[in-house]
Amino acid sequence: MAKIDSMSSMLKIKKSLRSVKILLVEDDALIYSLIKDVLEVMGFSNITYCKTGESAIEEIRVNSFDLILCDWKLSGISGLEFTKKLREIEDSKRYAPIIMITGKSREADVKEARDAGVTEYMIKPFKVNALCEKIKYILEKPRNFVIAGSYIGPDRRRKDNPEAIPNGIDRREG
């Protein structure tokens, strides 16, 4: 009986993943194909594709998305500029989590993306399992959204991950 319950549970999860609307912004056809295949194997089927940041902004004006995967280096506006423009939109579309997928690996680049409002950051080449884990984490543990001063984006603090807090100490606690 446990096997049937497990199978039923898996089917419910797959069905719920099919309803998740994903925007994939990538100008490299090979990377696009790889990411799309990974998403489909995970159970996602509602995937919209844009080659440029400009076309992604136009797509967002018409549709809402539950998750955005975006390359930094795009023709036209960069993925970073796309992120900033999305976060400035004055409706709920600005809250969509963004995974930036890029070859930029310097700490300064990661900080710049974080400060632009990127939710998660993946460096190319990446492991398929790592991408799956990031997607799963974002969907299962959505972060609060912050609008403070010039920053618009997900809360950058990670209370559930002590390793992400300097020295493992929450500075707000005495």
NUNU-633157 format. One line per 4 residues: number of its first residue (from 0); their letters; for each residue y, x, z of C-alpha. Coordinates in steps of 0.001 Angstrom, whole numbers, padded with zeros to 6 digits. Layout:
NUM) a) Y X Z  ... .
% end
This chain:
0) maki) 000000 000000 000000  002372 002890 000759  002125 004070 -002836  003327 000679 -004147 .
4) dsms) 006212 000614 -001642  007182 004134 -002690  007066 003194 -006372  009131 000066 -005713 .
8) smlk) 011690 002158 -003845  011887 004651 -006727  012424 001835 -009244  015276 000396 -007156 .
12) ikks) 016932 003823 -007000  016552 004329 -010762  018000 000857 -011399  021009 001582 -009186 .
16) lrsv) 021586 004929 -010929  021680 003176 -014307  024702 001207 -013112  026680 004339 -012143 .
20) kill) 029403 004938 -014746  029806 008621 -015576  032473 010299 -017692  031435 013675 -019109 .
24) vedd) 034345 015766 -020426  033000 018822 -022250  033935 020402 -025575  030853 022646 -025913 .
28) aliy) 028106 020618 -027634  025289 022691 -026100  026579 022312 -022527  027265 018612 -023147 .
32) slik) 023696 018115 -024355  022252 019991 -021363  024283 018016 -018808  023579 014700 -020557 .
36) dvle) 019839 015452 -020529  019967 016296 -016811  021830 013062 -016068  019334 011001 -018060 .
40) vmgf) 016350 012634 -016328  017996 011810 -012989  018110 008147 -014085  021708 007760 -015243 .
44) snit) 022223 005941 -018530  025848 004764 -018464  027416 008022 -019711  030675 008180 -021664 .
48) yckt) 031491 011392 -023509  034905 012896 -024284  035564 016255 -025944  039153 016675 -024756 .
52) gesa) 041209 016046 -021661  043538 013833 -023679  040716 011596 -024890  039369 011441 -021319 .
56) ieei) 042760 010229 -020039  042788 007553 -022761  039238 006525 -021804  040244 006233 -018152 .
60) rvns) 043175 003984 -019053  040607 001498 -020383  037578 002063 -018102  036776 003013 -014519 .
64) fdli) 034178 005634 -013635  032094 006332 -010548  031768 010054 -011299  033445 012537 -013641 .
68) lcdw) 031982 015849 -014759  034587 018014 -016455  034814 021504 -017917  037904 023520 -016979 .
72) klsg) 038375 025087 -020393  038982 022352 -022950  040967 022266 -026168  044350 020656 -025528 .
76) isgl) 044971 020023 -021852  042611 021847 -019508  040176 020188 -017150  042519 021212 -014362 .
80) eftk) 045456 019396 -016002  043196 016414 -016664  042346 016339 -012940  046020 016428 -011954 .
84) klre) 046875 013621 -014402  043978 011495 -013147  044980 011961 -009509  048552 010844 -010330 .
88) ieds) 047426 007499 -011815  048704 004694 -009573  045479 002690 -009266  041927 003001 -007960 .
92) krya) 040827 005064 -010973  042402 008115 -009312  039676 008066 -006617  036791 008969 -008934 .
96) piim) 035030 012113 -007705  035231 015062 -010101  032761 017903 -010492  034490 020799 -012268 .
100) itgk) 031965 022800 -014301  033360 026139 -015407  032821 029811 -016063  035741 030640 -013756 .
104) srea) 034295 032220 -010638  037234 033849 -008867  038075 032532 -005420  041637 031857 -006614 .
108) dvke) 040266 029599 -009387  038135 027643 -006920  041164 027146 -004652  043346 026093 -007587 .
112) arda) 040776 023484 -008636  040419 022256 -005053  044194 021973 -004721  044345 020006 -007997 .
116) gvte) 041987 017394 -006531  038547 018492 -007734  035756 017167 -005503  033072 019788 -006245 .
120) ymik) 033004 023028 -008227  030099 024439 -010279  030103 027846 -011922  028373 028347 -015286 .
124) pfkv) 025646 029242 -015769  024341 026814 -013172  020894 025776 -012045  019918 022235 -012959 .
128) nalc) 018774 021597 -009377  022189 022668 -008071  023918 020148 -010352  021504 017414 -009253 .
132) ekik) 022183 018233 -005594  025973 018100 -006078  025744 014734 -007825  023429 013368 -005143 .
136) yile) 025739 014655 -002384  028837 013101 -003955  027194 009703 -004432  025550 009615 -000990 .
140) kprn) 028454 011048 001023  031740 010069 -000609  034722 011891 000829  037849 010188 002108 .
144) fvia) 040803 010325 -000261  044035 011961 000847  047582 011523 -000419  049735 013974 001523 .
148) gsyi) 052808 015758 000212  051970 017196 -003184  048196 016903 -002664  046273 013962 -004093 .
152) gpdr) 042500 014177 -003909  039399 014171 -001753  039600 015347 001846  039032 019095 001666 .
156) rrkd) 037571 019288 005166  033808 019180 005511  032968 017901 008973  029285 017426 008112 .
160) npea) 028936 021065 007036  029734 023515 009866  029356 026440 007450  032386 025182 005520 .
164) ipng) 034544 025245 008643  035946 028714 009457  033817 030352 012163  031978 027037 012558 .
168) idrr) 034781 025762 014817  036811 022669 014136  040377 023827 014818  041429 020314 015829 .
172) eg) 039064 020439 018790  040662 022352 021688 .
% end
